[in-house]
Amino acid sequence: MPQMLYCSALLLLLPPLLPASADADERKVTPVIALKQEYSDNLFFTDDDQESDFISTVSPGLEMLNNTERWKTGLKLRLDSVSYADNSDLDSIDQDYSGSLRYAVSPLANLFSSAGYRRDSRVDRDFTETGLVTNASTRDQYRAQFGGDYALSEIVGMQLQYAYAEDAYQSGEYVDYQSHDVTWTISRDLSAYLANTVGRLNFGVTEYETEDSQVTNYTGTIGAERKLNELYSYFVDFGMHYTESTFDAMRLVPTAIPSMYLLVPYEEETQGSGVTGRAGVSYQDELNDGRLSFSHDVQAASGRNGTVERTAVQASAGRRLTEKSRATFSAGYAINKSTDDTQSADLTDEKSLWLQPKITFALTDEITLEGSYNYALIHDNVADTDTDRNLVMLRLGFKYPLFE
């Protein structure tokens, strides 16, 4: 599968590099660089013997965009040179490459694709997305997506897509995984019954594979999205999931010798079902914007054996202070619990919280300065520990379009 992803990524790289055609609407090539300084008072998210450190990151990159009447293509390349003041053994060159492509086959049909590769090594690399942390082991992450949408009529449309994901760690302490996801969505304009409303049905099958387990999760939801007015909009999708899990386990088997047992491997199968869904509301006016979202589903737990049921709430609010400055506040709360495919030694039962105020200044059209504070808290019910961390960040970013 990685070979397929590399080929897909190469195809994504080509269109933005081609000469602009006569019908080109938009074409940009923008070199970027960012300098970031951070201070963490609990670098490894430990509940005792906490270690603080300063983290310096230099991030050069390139962003490319080439849109025509039928093609929309984009490419982002970035390197992160990460240096630690006291823990120089953690110094690394992280990488992040991604590309996307969308092609209008006809006024009724579109094809789309995306691919990405990321190498990272930070303990908190996924925290604000999943609520989970790892150690500083290097991870190679692969992503690819292919799909299309088609308008069956003026009010009915459908979309079919396939997504592949892989996380590979350079440490035996963590478990690699692959996932395959197929999703089919059919939507209908309900404006005849409820103004500015689109209803939809979603059906999906996701397979997660690790060395010791395989989980297949089937989902079905019904939902809608609606724009109430110029300021407010909301969406909701609600349904059920059914999960089949197979994992390697060990059990004691009696022998012919009294009181003697053998530890024998075997394959255990389990099934489970439950509620799944997501919902959210957003607001935007000339000065302010905000968003609140909720989700609950079976998800991969990167680096851990098996999957988790993740319940997450994310919120953000922002306000434009002046023409050159903006303040935002973000927060998240997540509950991660192991599904039935996990052995007792790998149980996950954690609650995570994070809060982050941030302020951004546009010093010029090309230079941006931002500062933020992030507070993180993890309660591990299995280990019965509470871990918190304070992180302060200052970032100077520079971008200069070569042409557009």
C-alpha positions as CSV (number, residue, x, y, z in Angstrom):
1,M,0.0,0.0,0.0
2,P,2.8,2.6,0.7
3,Q,3.9,2.1,-3.0
4,M,0.3,3.1,-4.1
5,L,0.4,6.1,-1.8
6,Y,3.8,7.2,-3.3
7,C,2.4,7.0,-6.8
8,S,-0.7,8.9,-5.8
9,A,1.4,11.6,-4.1
10,L,3.5,11.9,-7.3
11,L,0.4,12.5,-9.4
12,L,-0.7,15.1,-6.9
13,L,2.7,16.9,-7.2
14,L,2.6,17.2,-10.9
15,P,-0.4,19.5,-11.7
16,P,0.7,22.4,-9.6
17,L,4.1,22.3,-11.3
18,L,2.7,22.4,-14.8
19,P,2.5,25.7,-16.7
20,A,-0.7,27.6,-16.1
21,S,-3.2,27.1,-18.8
22,A,-5.2,29.8,-20.6
23,D,-8.2,29.2,-18.4
24,A,-6.3,29.3,-15.1
25,D,-8.3,31.2,-12.4
26,E,-5.7,31.0,-9.7
27,R,-2.0,30.0,-9.4
28,K,0.2,30.6,-6.4
29,V,3.7,29.5,-5.3
30,T,4.6,30.7,-1.8
31,P,7.8,29.9,0.1
32,V,7.2,30.1,3.9
33,I,9.4,29.8,7.0
34,A,8.5,29.9,10.7
35,L,10.6,30.3,13.8
36,K,9.0,28.9,17.0
37,Q,10.1,28.9,20.6
38,E,8.3,26.9,23.3
39,Y,8.6,26.1,26.9
40,S,7.1,23.0,28.4
41,D,7.0,22.3,32.2
42,N,6.3,18.6,31.7
43,L,7.9,17.5,28.5
44,F,7.1,13.8,28.8
45,F,3.6,14.1,30.4
46,T,4.7,12.2,33.5
47,D,2.8,12.3,36.8
48,D,6.0,12.5,38.8
49,D,9.6,13.5,38.1
50,Q,8.4,16.1,35.7
51,E,11.0,17.5,33.3
52,S,10.9,21.0,31.7
53,D,12.7,22.1,28.6
54,F,12.8,24.8,25.9
55,I,12.0,23.6,22.4
56,S,13.2,25.6,19.3
57,T,11.7,24.8,15.8
58,V,12.7,26.1,12.4
59,S,10.1,25.3,9.7
60,P,10.9,26.1,6.1
61,G,8.2,25.1,3.6
62,L,6.6,25.7,0.2
63,E,2.9,26.0,-0.7
64,M,1.6,25.7,-4.2
65,L,-1.8,26.2,-5.7
66,N,-3.1,25.8,-9.3
67,N,-6.8,26.1,-9.9
68,T,-8.6,26.2,-13.3
69,E,-12.2,25.9,-14.3
70,R,-12.0,22.1,-14.0
71,W,-8.9,21.4,-11.9
72,K,-8.2,22.3,-8.3
73,T,-4.8,21.2,-7.1
74,G,-2.7,22.0,-4.0
75,L,0.6,21.0,-2.5
76,K,2.3,21.7,0.8
77,L,5.9,20.8,1.8
78,R,7.4,21.5,5.2
79,L,10.4,20.5,7.3
80,D,10.6,21.0,11.0
81,S,14.0,21.2,12.5
82,V,13.3,20.6,16.3
83,S,16.0,21.3,18.9
84,Y,15.7,20.7,22.7
85,A,17.9,22.8,25.1
86,D,18.4,20.0,27.7
87,N,17.3,16.8,25.9
88,S,19.4,17.0,22.7
89,D,18.9,13.3,22.1
90,L,15.3,14.2,21.1
91,D,16.5,16.6,18.3
92,S,14.9,15.7,15.0
93,I,14.1,16.7,11.5
94,D,10.4,16.1,11.1
95,Q,8.6,16.3,7.7
96,D,5.1,17.0,6.5
97,Y,4.1,16.6,2.8
98,S,0.5,16.7,1.5
99,G,-1.3,17.2,-1.8
100,S,-4.9,17.4,-3.0
101,L,-6.6,17.2,-6.4
102,R,-10.1,17.8,-7.5
103,Y,-11.3,17.4,-11.1
104,A,-14.7,18.4,-12.5
105,V,-15.6,15.5,-14.9
106,S,-18.8,17.3,-15.9
107,P,-21.2,19.8,-14.3
108,L,-22.7,16.8,-12.4
109,A,-19.7,14.7,-11.4
110,N,-16.4,15.3,-9.6
111,L,-13.4,13.2,-8.8
112,F,-11.1,14.0,-5.8
113,S,-7.9,12.6,-4.3
114,S,-5.4,13.5,-1.6
115,A,-2.3,12.0,-0.2
116,G,0.1,12.8,2.6
117,Y,3.3,11.7,4.4
118,R,4.4,12.9,7.8
119,R,7.3,12.0,10.0
120,D,7.0,13.3,13.6
121,S,8.5,12.7,17.0
122,R,6.7,14.9,19.6
123,V,5.0,13.5,22.6
124,D,2.0,15.7,22.2
125,R,1.7,15.3,18.4
126,D,-1.9,14.1,18.5
127,F,-3.1,15.4,21.8
128,T,-5.4,18.2,20.7
129,E,-7.0,15.8,18.1
130,T,-7.3,12.6,20.1
131,G,-6.5,13.3,23.8
132,L,-3.8,10.7,23.7
133,V,0.0,11.1,24.1
134,T,3.0,8.8,23.2
135,N,6.7,9.1,24.0
136,A,9.1,10.8,21.6
137,S,9.5,7.8,19.3
138,T,9.7,8.7,15.6
139,R,6.5,7.8,13.7
140,D,5.9,7.6,9.9
141,Q,2.4,8.4,9.0
142,Y,0.8,7.7,5.6
143,R,-2.6,9.0,4.4
144,A,-4.4,8.6,1.0
145,Q,-8.0,9.2,-0.1
146,F,-9.8,8.7,-3.4
147,G,-13.4,9.3,-4.3
148,G,-16.1,11.0,-6.3
149,D,-19.5,12.7,-6.1
150,Y,-22.4,12.8,-8.5
151,A,-25.5,14.9,-8.7
152,L,-28.4,12.5,-9.4
153,S,-30.8,15.4,-9.8
154,E,-31.1,19.1,-8.8
155,I,-31.8,18.1,-5.2
156,V,-30.2,14.7,-4.7
157,G,-26.5,13.8,-4.8
158,M,-24.2,11.0,-3.6
159,Q,-20.6,10.6,-2.7
160,L,-18.4,7.5,-2.5
161,Q,-14.8,7.6,-1.0
162,Y,-12.0,5.3,0.1
163,A,-9.4,6.3,2.7
164,Y,-6.2,4.5,3.7
165,A,-4.2,5.3,6.9
166,E,-1.0,3.8,8.3
167,D,1.1,4.7,11.4
168,A,4.5,3.0,11.7
169,Y,6.7,3.6,14.8
170,Q,10.4,3.2,15.0
171,S,10.1,1.7,18.4
172,G,8.9,-1.8,19.5
173,E,7.1,-0.1,22.5
174,Y,4.3,1.0,20.2
175,V,2.0,-0.9,17.9
176,D,1.8,-0.1,14.1
177,Y,-1.6,-0.1,12.5
178,Q,-3.3,0.2,9.1
179,S,-6.9,1.1,8.3
180,H,-9.1,1.0,5.3
181,D,-12.3,3.0,5.2
182,V,-15.1,3.1,2.7
183,T,-17.9,5.7,3.1
184,W,-21.1,6.2,1.0
185,T,-23.2,9.3,1.5
186,I,-26.5,10.3,-0.2
187,S,-27.8,13.8,0.4
188,R,-31.1,15.6,-0.5
189,D,-32.0,19.3,-0.4
190,L,-34.9,19.7,2.0
191,S,-35.5,23.4,1.4
192,A,-39.1,22.6,0.2
193,Y,-39.8,21.5,3.8
194,L,-37.2,23.4,5.8
195,A,-35.4,26.4,4.5
196,N,-31.6,26.2,3.8
197,T,-31.5,22.5,4.9
198,V,-29.8,19.5,3.4
199,G,-30.5,16.0,4.8
200,R,-28.1,13.0,4.4
201,L,-27.6,9.3,5.0
202,N,-24.1,7.9,5.7
203,F,-23.0,4.3,5.6
204,G,-19.4,3.3,6.3
205,V,-17.1,0.3,6.9
206,T,-13.7,0.7,8.5
207,E,-11.2,-2.0,9.1
208,Y,-8.3,-1.5,11.6
209,E,-5.4,-4.0,11.5
210,T,-2.5,-4.4,13.9
211,E,-0.1,-7.3,14.4
212,D,-2.3,-8.8,17.1
213,S,-5.8,-7.6,16.2
214,Q,-8.3,-6.8,13.5
215,V,-11.4,-4.7,14.1
216,T,-14.2,-4.1,11.5
217,N,-16.6,-1.3,12.4
218,Y,-19.9,-0.8,10.5
219,T,-21.7,2.6,10.9
220,G,-24.9,4.1,9.7
221,T,-26.2,7.6,10.4
222,I,-28.9,9.9,9.4
223,G,-28.4,13.7,9.6
224,A,-28.8,17.2,8.3
225,E,-27.0,20.5,8.1
226,R,-28.9,23.9,8.1
227,K,-28.0,27.5,7.8
228,L,-30.3,29.3,10.1
229,N,-29.4,32.8,8.9
230,E,-26.3,34.8,7.9
231,L,-24.8,34.2,11.3
232,Y,-25.7,30.7,12.6
233,S,-25.5,27.2,11.1
234,Y,-25.6,23.7,12.5
235,F,-25.2,20.0,11.6
236,V,-26.1,16.7,13.2
237,D,-25.5,13.1,12.3
238,F,-26.8,10.3,14.5
239,G,-26.9,6.5,14.2
240,M,-25.5,3.2,15.3
241,H,-22.3,1.2,14.9
242,Y,-21.6,-2.6,15.0
243,T,-18.1,-3.8,15.7
244,E,-16.5,-7.2,15.1
245,S,-13.1,-7.8,16.7
246,T,-10.5,-10.6,16.4
247,F,-7.4,-10.5,18.6
248,D,-4.6,-12.8,19.8
249,A,-4.9,-13.9,23.4
250,M,-3.4,-16.5,25.8
251,R,-5.0,-19.0,28.1
252,L,-4.0,-21.8,30.5
253,V,-4.6,-25.4,29.3
254,P,-4.4,-28.3,31.7
255,T,-1.8,-31.0,30.9
256,A,-1.7,-34.8,31.6
257,I,0.4,-34.0,34.7
258,P,-1.8,-32.9,37.7
259,S,-1.6,-29.2,38.6
260,M,0.5,-28.5,35.5
261,Y,-0.8,-26.0,32.8
262,L,0.5,-24.7,29.5
263,L,0.1,-21.1,28.3
264,V,-1.4,-21.6,24.9
265,P,-2.1,-18.8,22.3
266,Y,-5.6,-18.6,20.7
267,E,-7.7,-16.2,18.7
268,E,-10.6,-14.6,20.4
269,E,-13.6,-13.0,18.7
270,T,-16.0,-10.4,20.1
271,Q,-18.8,-8.3,18.9
272,G,-20.3,-5.1,20.1
273,S,-22.7,-2.3,19.1
274,G,-23.5,1.2,20.2
275,V,-24.5,4.8,19.4
276,T,-22.4,6.9,17.0
277,G,-22.7,10.4,15.8
278,R,-21.5,14.0,15.6
279,A,-23.1,17.4,15.9
280,G,-22.0,21.0,15.8
281,V,-23.0,24.7,15.7
282,S,-21.1,27.6,14.3
283,Y,-21.4,31.4,14.4
284,Q,-19.7,34.2,12.3
285,D,-20.1,37.9,12.0
286,E,-17.7,40.7,10.9
287,L,-15.7,40.6,14.1
288,N,-16.5,37.3,15.9
289,D,-16.7,33.7,15.1
290,G,-17.2,30.5,17.1
291,R,-17.7,26.8,16.8
292,L,-18.8,24.0,19.1
293,S,-18.7,20.3,18.0
294,F,-19.4,16.9,19.5
295,S,-18.5,13.4,18.3
296,H,-18.7,9.8,19.4
297,D,-17.3,6.8,17.4
298,V,-14.9,3.9,17.3
299,Q,-11.4,5.2,16.3
300,A,-7.8,4.1,16.0
301,A,-5.6,4.7,19.0
302,S,-2.2,5.4,17.4
303,G,0.6,3.3,18.9
304,R,-1.8,1.2,21.1
305,N,-3.1,-2.3,20.5
306,G,-6.7,-2.1,19.3
307,T,-9.3,0.7,19.0
308,V,-11.0,3.0,21.4
309,E,-14.5,4.5,21.7
310,R,-13.8,8.2,21.6
311,T,-16.2,10.9,22.8
312,A,-14.9,14.4,22.1
313,V,-16.1,17.9,22.5
314,Q,-14.2,20.8,20.7
315,A,-14.9,24.5,21.0
316,S,-13.3,27.6,19.6
317,A,-14.1,31.4,19.7
318,G,-12.3,34.2,18.0
319,R,-12.5,38.0,17.7
320,R,-10.8,40.4,15.4
321,L,-9.3,43.1,17.7
322,T,-7.9,45.4,15.0
323,E,-7.2,45.3,11.3
324,K,-3.9,43.6,12.2
325,S,-4.6,41.5,15.3
326,R,-6.9,38.7,16.4
327,A,-7.5,36.8,19.6
328,T,-8.8,33.2,19.8
329,F,-9.6,30.7,22.6
330,S,-9.8,27.0,21.9
331,A,-10.7,24.1,24.2
332,G,-11.2,20.3,24.0
333,Y,-12.3,17.4,26.1
334,A,-12.0,13.7,25.1
335,I,-12.8,10.4,26.7
336,N,-11.0,7.4,25.3
337,K,-12.0,3.9,26.3
338,S,-10.8,0.6,24.9
339,T,-13.2,-1.5,22.8
340,D,-13.6,-5.2,23.3
341,D,-10.6,-6.1,21.0
342,T,-8.0,-5.0,23.6
343,Q,-6.3,-7.3,26.1
344,S,-6.2,-6.3,29.7
345,A,-2.5,-5.3,29.6
346,D,-3.4,-2.7,26.9
347,L,-6.5,-1.2,28.4
348,T,-7.1,2.5,27.7
349,D,-9.5,4.5,29.9
350,E,-8.4,8.2,29.9
351,K,-10.0,11.6,30.1
352,S,-8.2,14.5,28.6
353,L,-8.7,18.3,28.7
354,W,-6.9,21.1,27.0
355,L,-7.3,24.9,26.9
356,Q,-5.5,27.4,24.7
357,P,-5.8,31.2,24.4
358,K,-3.9,32.7,21.4
359,I,-3.2,36.1,20.0
360,T,-2.0,36.9,16.5
361,F,-0.5,40.0,15.0
362,A,0.0,40.7,11.3
363,L,3.2,42.8,11.5
364,T,3.1,43.2,7.7
365,D,1.4,41.4,4.8
366,E,4.2,38.8,4.9
367,I,5.1,38.6,8.6
368,T,3.0,37.3,11.4
369,L,3.7,37.0,15.1
370,E,1.6,34.8,17.4
371,G,1.8,33.8,21.0
372,S,-0.2,31.1,22.9
373,Y,-0.5,29.3,26.2
374,N,-1.7,25.7,26.3
375,Y,-2.8,23.8,29.4
376,A,-3.3,20.0,29.2
377,L,-4.6,17.6,31.8
378,I,-4.9,13.8,31.5
379,H,-6.6,11.5,34.0
380,D,-5.7,7.9,33.5
381,N,-8.3,5.6,35.3
382,V,-6.2,2.5,34.7
383,A,-3.1,3.8,36.3
384,D,-5.1,6.1,38.6
385,T,-2.9,9.1,37.8
386,D,-3.4,12.8,37.0
387,T,-0.9,14.5,34.6
388,D,-0.9,18.1,33.6
389,R,1.4,20.3,31.4
390,N,1.8,24.0,30.7
391,L,3.2,25.0,27.3
392,V,4.0,28.6,26.3
393,M,4.7,29.3,22.6
394,L,5.9,32.3,20.5
395,R,6.0,32.0,16.7
396,L,7.2,34.3,14.0
397,G,6.0,33.3,10.5
398,F,7.1,34.7,7.1
399,K,5.6,34.0,3.7
400,Y,6.2,35.7,0.3
401,P,4.2,34.7,-2.8
402,L,6.6,34.5,-5.8
403,F,3.6,35.1,-8.1
404,E,-0.1,34.9,-7.9
